[in-house]
Amino acid sequence: MEGRWKVTEETVVMYDSPEAATYVTEISGWKSRDGFFWGKDEHMARYSGSTHKKCDECGRVYSKHSYCDFCHAKKETEKYYAMPMIEWDETTPVCEWNDDKYFWDKESVLDYLYDMYEDAQKQGCEPEVQLIICEPQHLHLLDAENWSDDLAEDGELPDAVLEAIDVFNEILKNQKPSCWYPGKQRINMEPLWEELKADLEKEKAEGFR
Ligand SMILES: [Zn+2]
């Protein structure tokens, strides 16, 4: 804790040295609720002795070890809507913004929207789902540099090895994506919600609901 005591690495103070400790009779300063003495540092004493704090932005009260859920969610939503929007081809995988939820086809997106729609209805609010497009990861190619440590300073890989690398890389390039990760574009949710609502209307009309 800076400011309370300073011991540089070069300083050696023995247990029985006079500087190791001083007997004090009169001290005054800030003591926190949890029993620590902070001297003139009122701020640290208050911080140490408190459990909650008030959000500078919205005034809500939250644990001092945490952050304001409300403002955090608001900022994340702003980030989402600041991303460029694209029309979804309904084939490329999509995932939920800031979440591990991935969707590999339109059917599972619509199922999820339906669940969110039902939850929102129960709570009397509008459903909101934030989906973003995923980007493919491909297996990385072999690089002749991988073996540079195994060669003499001006040494070169044998031709047969170089040829084999080319053949192997060709195979790697022809593979499907090895995995998908969240991209930087959001997808237009409007057509999906419309489709879901149209489906629900249709089911209603046909007497399923
Ligand atoms: Zn807040």
Residues whose N, C-alpha, C, O or C-beta is under 5 A from the ligand:
A	BS01	ZN	C55 E57 C58 G59 R60 C68 F70 C71
